[in-house]
Amino acid sequence: MSSSNDENAPDLDGVIESHDDALPGPTRSGHGKMPERLDDDALAAATEQERVDAGLEDYAPNEVPPATDPLPPGTNEAVDRAQRGLTED
């Protein structure tokens, strides 16, 4: 009989627990209890977040806000190019 202080027991301190699983819950109507359609965008976002949680990526690119506010409608193209640093001067 093994005790809870067994030297051969695996160390589970580094196990990552999922906070928000991208896969939907099982349904009775789908094949293998999976729904007919999966949301690819939600799955891609969850995969990015899992890579960040695992330490494979520094950040999730889709969660980074734009560096500048968008220009108001009707703004001159020269202003847009100057803001992006594409002027010749």
QUIMO-V304526 format. One line per field, one symbol per residue. burial: 1 if it has 24 or more other C-alpha atoms within 12 Angstrom, else 0. Layout:
BEGIN
burial = ???
END
This chain:
BEGIN
burial = 00000000000000000000000000000000000000000000011011000000000000000000000000000000000000000
END
